[in-house]
Amino acid sequence: MESLNKGIDKVMMVIFGLIGTAMILIASYNVVARDLLRVSAPWTDEALKLLDIWMIFVMSAVVFLQDGQISLTLVEDGRGVRSKPSVYHSMKIFQYALAGVLNFELCKELISIVKTQISTNEITTVLKYPLYFLNVGMLIGSILTVIFAVVKIIDQVKNFQKSPGFIE
């Protein structure tokens, strides 16, 4: 599990570092064009929206894999929970299962939306890229979250079985 985290982290840092840099450059150009040059640059809003959606949803899946998102840390870090590994692992399994189920449902809806947008060939107004590109970013992030939830549940079940007091 640790090597999977490190490998994904290295790849995502490079990819999203480049995307983040592109977003900063596009936003900076927008400010310069609007405030100094007094020209409109509507393409910047569409480009930033596309990059932002991809970054938010795919990176949220990566953060989920690394357990870096806000969770029930107040409860998890409590003395009563930490002293009872079976309770702790049960809580983690419930969290991961809930995230997996919610993202699975989101995937089903997004697949329907993407199919419709592909069949209607909708495009954005300024940059003219297919509108489904936006939803594919959300879909990929949701699919990754479902996959990572399954991996994390399997890992927690293994840890649960190793914890003291587990009865086979």
C-alpha distance (Angstrom), angle and dihedral (degrees) to the residues before:
residue distance angle dihedral
M1 . . .
E2 3.79 . .
S3 3.82 93.3 .
L4 3.82 89.9 49.3
N5 3.82 89.7 53.4
K6 3.79 92.9 48.7
G7 3.81 94.1 47.0
I8 3.78 94.1 48.4
D9 3.79 90.7 44.0
K10 3.82 93.1 54.3
V11 3.80 93.7 49.0
M12 3.80 94.5 44.3
M13 3.80 93.6 47.4
V14 3.81 90.7 58.5
I15 3.81 96.2 42.2
F16 3.77 96.7 44.3
G17 3.78 92.7 38.5
L18 3.80 86.9 61.2
I19 3.80 92.0 44.2
G20 3.81 90.9 48.4
T21 3.79 90.2 50.6
A22 3.81 90.4 49.8
M23 3.81 89.8 50.1
I24 3.81 91.4 51.6
L25 3.81 91.1 49.5
I26 3.81 93.0 47.6
A27 3.80 92.9 47.2
S28 3.81 90.5 47.0
Y29 3.79 90.9 50.5
N30 3.80 89.1 50.5
V31 3.80 91.4 53.9
V32 3.81 93.4 46.4
A33 3.81 92.5 46.3
R34 3.79 93.4 47.6
D35 3.80 101.3 39.6
L36 3.80 105.3 28.6
L37 3.78 106.4 24.3
R38 3.82 94.5 32.4
V39 3.80 92.8 -138.9
S40 3.76 129.5 128.2
A41 3.80 119.3 -114.5
P42 3.83 104.9 -176.2
W43 3.80 92.2 164.3
T44 3.80 89.6 71.4
D45 3.81 92.8 65.8
E46 3.80 92.9 52.0
A47 3.79 93.1 44.8
L48 3.80 92.2 48.6
K49 3.80 91.8 47.3
L50 3.81 91.5 52.9
L51 3.81 94.0 47.1
D52 3.79 92.3 42.5
I53 3.79 94.6 53.2
W54 3.79 92.3 47.5
M55 3.79 91.9 47.5
I56 3.79 95.1 46.6
F57 3.79 98.0 48.3
V58 3.80 100.7 37.4
M59 3.79 93.7 42.3
S60 3.79 91.7 46.7
A61 3.81 87.2 59.3
V62 3.81 90.3 51.0
V63 3.81 91.0 47.6
F64 3.82 88.5 49.1
L65 3.82 89.9 53.7
Q66 3.80 90.3 52.4
D67 3.82 93.1 45.0
G68 3.79 88.9 -121.6
Q69 3.79 98.5 134.5
I70 3.75 126.5 92.9
S71 3.76 108.9 -80.7
L72 3.76 136.9 156.4
T73 3.79 92.6 -60.4
L74 3.80 94.1 145.4
V75 3.78 89.3 59.1
E76 3.82 96.2 34.6
D77 3.79 94.2 51.4
G78 3.78 93.4 47.8
R79 3.78 116.7 117.0
G80 3.80 92.3 -120.0
V81 3.78 93.5 55.7
R82 3.81 98.7 40.0
S83 3.78 91.4 50.5
K84 3.81 90.4 55.1
P85 3.82 108.6 56.7
S86 3.80 92.8 -175.4
V87 3.82 90.2 58.6
Y88 3.80 91.9 45.9
H89 3.81 94.3 49.2
S90 3.81 91.2 44.7
M91 3.80 90.1 54.0
K92 3.80 91.6 49.1
I93 3.81 91.8 48.6
F94 3.81 89.7 50.9
Q95 3.83 91.7 49.6
Y96 3.79 93.1 49.2
A97 3.80 93.1 44.6
L98 3.80 91.2 50.8
A99 3.81 91.8 49.3
G100 3.80 90.4 47.3
V101 3.80 94.4 49.9
L102 3.82 94.0 46.0
N103 3.79 92.2 48.7
F104 3.80 91.3 45.4
E105 3.79 89.1 56.0
L106 3.80 89.6 46.9
C107 3.81 88.9 51.7
K108 3.79 91.6 54.3
E109 3.81 91.2 52.8
L110 3.80 93.9 43.9
I111 3.80 92.1 50.6
S112 3.79 88.7 55.7
I113 3.81 91.5 48.3
V114 3.81 93.8 47.0
K115 3.83 91.5 48.2
T116 3.80 90.3 52.3
Q117 3.80 93.2 47.0
I118 3.80 91.7 48.7
S119 3.80 92.2 49.2
T120 3.83 93.2 47.6
N121 3.82 92.2 42.0
E122 3.81 92.8 -138.0
I123 3.80 115.5 -175.0
T124 3.78 134.1 -169.4
T125 3.78 118.8 -99.3
V126 3.80 102.6 -118.5
L127 3.81 111.0 20.3
K128 3.81 93.2 32.4
Y129 3.80 95.6 -141.4
P130 3.81 117.6 147.2
L131 3.78 110.4 -84.4
Y132 3.78 92.0 -134.7
F133 3.84 88.9 71.2
L134 3.81 87.3 78.6
N135 3.79 94.4 51.6
V136 3.80 93.3 42.7
G137 3.82 87.7 62.4
M138 3.79 89.9 53.8
L139 3.81 90.6 44.8
I140 3.80 93.5 51.3
G141 3.81 90.8 48.8
S142 3.80 91.0 50.0
I143 3.81 93.1 46.9
L144 3.80 90.3 50.0
T145 3.80 90.4 49.6
V146 3.82 91.0 52.4
I147 3.82 91.0 49.0
F148 3.80 92.2 46.0
A149 3.82 90.6 47.4
V150 3.81 90.4 55.9
V151 3.83 90.9 47.6
K152 3.80 91.3 48.7
I153 3.81 93.0 47.0
I154 3.81 90.6 52.2
D155 3.81 89.6 48.9
Q156 3.82 92.1 49.3
V157 3.82 92.1 47.5
K158 3.82 88.7 54.2
N159 3.81 90.3 48.7
F160 3.80 90.2 45.6
Q161 3.80 90.9 54.7
K162 3.82 91.1 49.6
S163 3.81 93.3 49.6
P164 3.80 120.2 105.8
G165 3.76 113.7 -95.3
F166 3.80 95.8 29.8
I167 3.81 110.6 142.5
E168 3.80 118.3 -153.0
